[in-house]
Amino acid sequence: MELTVTEAEKLKDKPDESKLGFGTLFTDHMFSMDYAPDKGWHSARIGPYAPFTLEPSTMFLHYAQGAFEGLKAYRTESGNIQLFRPGENFKRLNRSCRRLCIPEIDEDFALDVLKKLLTIEKDWVPAQPETSLYIRPTVIAMDPYLGVRASHTYRFFIILSPVGAYYPEGFNPVKIQVTSEYVRAVRGGVGEAKTPGNYAASILAGEKAHQEGYSQVLWLDGVEQKYIEEVGSMNIFFVIDDEIVTPELNGSILPGITRDSVIKLAKHWGDNVSERKISIAELIEAHASAKLKEVFGAGTAAVISPVGEIKHGEEVYTIAGGEVGPVARKYYDAITGIQYGKAEDPLGWIVRVV
Ligand SMILES: Cc1ncc(COP(=O)(O)O)c(C=O)c1O
């Protein structure tokens, strides 16, 4: 497919890298393309980052038929720009598209245009330690129509946002709260797709946890509320004795790329890692018998997020003495080391852009 490039007439001032937050600033350019049944995906273009006009009846706005991804571009010490397993994000985007009845996107083409966009925007990739350029590929249903069905037309776009260090005050454990009141996803639902409705469903529980001083919600399964699924918008890992455990993928858990990277690195190093069901009762029992050594979340934003405290009902459980455990530290250092080109890349995950 042909790609047209229109350069922005005026470039924005670059932000102060020491003050970057998350998701508030956007670069000068974006990628877009459209889908129509008679044309397929067409009109691939890179142009200025700009608002677009939507009919108030646009199906996406009413029924959330859409999917998105989240990945990052990293600047290495030598000034190169690189991506971490980007092909996995486009594969997951297509899995989400299939679940949402959205026509699939050519994964190779999407990666090529992303590299082209990043090459144009290379000066936007920050250089300060642990900063990055967050990448948000998104696809939305575009028909102006109020009936519930699959849209016939779609737009796919990629926007870029420079983001600061996730741990500006250092790598510190967070406090999380188990919710038995709400669930994030249910059996047969869209939990394993990266689709807006899942995030809308999670907001109220997240707000309540914040009001009580907890930074994330520990989600239980939507059928029996017995098994642990995810933490906030991250996958979760436990270290029980010498076993590193993460809940097995069951259709309602998002198959995280960081999760998969921890599992693959663990297998590569010969660590004892398993994907299996883990109930909240097993967790409490492991804590009571001092076998629960560590708990940590895993996702693109934080990479690894150690958990220092879990509240369940009226009980509060302290994990690893409220400190960062050695397993969380090891995987954080290994994955960030690969992403920023500071460590060996034993499994060939890095894709160089420039
Ligand atoms: C619900 C949910 N679970 C898990 C993850 C972690 O996935 P990844 O490691 O691919 O970022 C994410 C976020 O990206 C998410 O939104």
The ligand as an SDF file (V2000), in Angstrom:
LIG
                    3D

 16 16  0  0  0  0  0  0  0  0999 V2000
   -5.5680   -5.1010   31.2850 C   0  0  0  0  0  0  0  0  0  0  0  0
   -4.1110   -5.2080   31.0040 C   0  0  0  0  0  0  0  0  0  0  0  0
   -3.4330   -6.2850   31.4470 N   0  0  0  0  0  0  0  0  0  0  0  0
   -2.1160   -6.4510   31.2200 C   0  0  0  0  0  0  0  0  0  0  0  0
   -1.3880   -5.4980   30.5370 C   0  0  0  0  0  0  0  0  0  0  0  0
    0.0760   -5.7090   30.3020 C   0  0  0  0  0  0  0  0  0  0  0  0
    0.3190   -5.9480   28.9400 O   0  0  0  0  0  0  0  0  0  0  0  0
    1.7050   -5.5630   28.2820 P   0  0  0  0  0  0  0  0  0  0  0  0
    2.7480   -6.2510   29.0620 O   0  0  0  0  0  0  0  0  0  0  0  0
    1.5980   -6.0690   26.8800 O   0  0  0  0  0  0  0  0  0  0  0  0
    1.8090   -4.0890   28.3620 O   0  0  0  0  0  0  0  0  0  0  0  0
   -2.0560   -4.3570   30.0720 C   0  0  0  0  0  0  0  0  0  0  0  0
   -1.3660   -3.2710   29.3800 C   0  0  0  0  0  0  0  0  0  0  0  0
   -0.7840   -2.9920   28.6300 O   0  0  0  0  0  0  0  0  0  0  0  0
   -3.4420   -4.2010   30.2950 C   0  0  0  0  0  0  0  0  0  0  0  0
   -4.0870   -3.1230   29.8490 O   0  0  0  0  0  0  0  0  0  0  0  0
  1  2  1  0
  2  3  1  0
  2 15  2  0
  3  4  2  0
  4  5  1  0
  5  6  1  0
  5 12  2  0
  6  7  1  0
  7  8  1  0
  8  9  2  0
  8 10  1  0
  8 11  1  0
 12 13  1  0
 12 15  1  0
 13 14  2  0
 15 16  1  0
M  END
$$$$
